[in-house]
Amino acid sequence: MYRLHYAPDNASLIVRLVMDAHAIPRDLALVDRSAGAQHTDAYRAVSPTGLIPALETPEGTLFETGAILLWLGDRHGLVPGPGHPDRGALLAWLFFVSNTLHADMIQMFYPDRYVPEAAIPGHSAILIDRLRRHLGLLDRAAAGHPALFGADGILLPYILTLVRWGHLYPEAGPRWLRLEDTPAFAALARRYEALPTTLATAAAEGLGPTPFSAPAYAEPAEGSAT
């Protein structure tokens, strides 16, 4: 049995979508961001970085979204294994999503953590250009390699969750992302959010009926997304 430390509509959503899609048993432990629980000594004993998610496993606790996804993928046969012709492509795109797309998104959402206030408009403009190029690359990859970016894998829920956030955050920032600019992901988003397991996970976190094709701010039954 696993224990997933989560907050609604945080990166834990990506892991929860994958686990729920494959009926991987887990308990949930809420990290209440409204109370600053992610900054407590108790949570940092689980996740040293204080970031969400963390996954407790019989082999120890994992943190970092990409690492958790890859570990689950290997353990439960959700990804091409070592020696498979698609293994290299999986690793390349997973690391790109985790280390580049996700990292740039974080800078877009919290620019004050990275640059002085006066530099935020210019910094955001640079990030918007970068993010559009990142998503364009991924959209072409998804169109050309549908098996690797399928609904039963680990890449699609990761990318669609980031795309969701790009529509919503920063709340006072520029609205720079249009789903129609990434036609492969537009089609995948509509199919993915219609799956019964996706609908159930989205409902549990208060994401509404169209969490990826027409995102709305989370209204969770417990905890806080921000």
N, C-alpha and C positions, 0 to 999 in steps of 0.2 A: 504493500500500500504506500502511496505517495501522499505528501502534504504540500499543497501549492499555496504559498503566501501571495496574496493577491490584493489589488484594489480595483474597483470597477473602472473599466475603460483605460487601464494602464497596460503596460507591456505584458502583464500577466494574462490579459485577454488573449493574446496570441497563443500562449501555451495552453490556456483553457480550451480554446477552439480546437486545437490539435488533439488534446486528450479526450475531449467530449466526442469528437468525430469518430474516434477509434475505440470508444468505450473503455478507456484506460482508467481504472479506479483511482480515485484520489479524494482526500479530504481537503477542505478549504480553510485557510486561516486568514481572516480579514486583517489587512494593514490599514488602519483608519487614518488616511491622510489629513482629514479635517482636524484630527487631534495631534498631528505630527508624529504618528507612531513610527514612521519610517526613520526617524532620527533618534529613536531611543536606543539605549544600550541593549535592551532585550532583542530588538530586531537586528541590530548590527551583529549580535552574536550568531544570528542565522545568516544574514547577508552582510558581509563586511563592508561593502560599498554603501549600504543603506538604500540601494535601489530595489525596485520591484520589477520582476518577481524573484522569488527564491523557491527552489523545489527540494524538499527533503526526500531522500531515497534511502533504501537499505544500504547503499554504498557510500552514503554521505550526502551533504547538502550541496546543491548546485546553484550558482547565480549566473547572470548574463544570459539574456534571452536566446541568443544564437547558440550558446553552449548547451542550454537546456533542450532546445529543439533538436540539435544534432544527437545528443545523448539519447533522448526519447526515440528519435528516428532509428538509430542503430539498435537500441534495445528491443524495439517493438516492430522492426522490419518495415518502417514507413518510408525509408529512403534507400537509394542504391548503395549497397555495401561496398567495402573495399574489394577492388578487382572488377567491379561492374563498369562498363564503358561510360556510364553517366556519372560516376562518382566524382570525377574531377570537376565537371560542370556544376554539379550540386554544390560542392565546396566553394567554388569560385563565386557563384551567385549568392550563396548564403553569407559568405564573408563580405561581399560587396554591400548587401542589404544591411547587415549588422554594423559594419565598420564605416561605411560611407553614407548610405541613404539615411539610416537611423541617426547616425551622429550629426549629420547636417540638419536633420529635422529638429533635433534637440536644440541646436543653436538658433534655429528659426523661432522656436517656441519661447526660448529664454535668452534673448540676445544680451540682456543686461549682465549675464554671467560671463560674457565673452569679450564685450567691447564697451567703451565708455558710451554714455547716453547720446552724445553728439554724433557718434559714429554709427548708431543703430540703423538709420535709413540706408546708408551706403552698404553696410554689412548685410542687411536684409535683401537688398537688390542683388548682391553677389550670390547669396544663398538661393534666391529664387531661380536665378539662371542655372546654378548648379543642380538644384533639385529637379527642374524640368528636364535637364539632360540625363540625370540619373533615371528618371521614370521613363523617358523615351527609350533608353537602352534596355531597361527591363521589359518594357512593352514589346519591343521587337524580339527579345529573347523568349518571352512567353508565347508569342505568336508562332515562333519557329520551333519551339520545343514544348508542346502542350503537356506531354507526360510529366516533365520535370516541374511544371507549374500547375499541376492539377489540384483538384479540390481535396484529394486524399493525401497530399504531401505536406511539407512544412514551409515551403516558400510562399505559397499563395496567401495563407492567413496572415503571415508576417507583412507582406507587401500591402495587402488590402487594409490592414489596420493602420499602417503608416499613411496610406492615402486618405483614409477616413479622417485622421487627425489633421492632415494637411488642409482639409476643407474647413476645419473648425478652429484651428489655433494658429497664431495667437489671436485671441478674441478681438483685440483692437487693431490687429495687423492687416496687411493687404490680403485680399482674396485672390490668390495667385493660381490655384489649382483647379482645373476643370477636367472632370472624368472623361469627357469626350475627346480630350487630347491624347488619351491612352486607350484606343479602341479595344485592344485585347483585354485590358483590365476592366473596361466598362462592361464588356460581355461577361467576363468571369465573375465580376462583383454581383451582377444580377442573378447568375446561376448559383453562386456560392451562398448568398444570403437567403435563397429560397429553400435550401436544404433543411430538413427537420432538425438536425443537430445544431446547425448554425442558428436557426430561429430560437431554439431553446436556450442556447448560451447567451444570445443577444437579449432575450427577454429577462434572463436572470440578472444581467448587468444593467438593465434599463436602457437599452440602446435603440429601441424602436424597431419597426418592421423592415426598414430599409437602411441598415447600419452602414452599408458600404456604397450603395448607389446614390443615396440621398441622405447623408448623415445628419443627425440631430444630436444636440448635447445630451449626455447620459443623465438619466433620472433613476439612479439605482435605489433598490429597496434598502440597502445598508451601505455604509461607508460613503466615500467621496472620490470622484475622479480626479480632483485637483487639490 
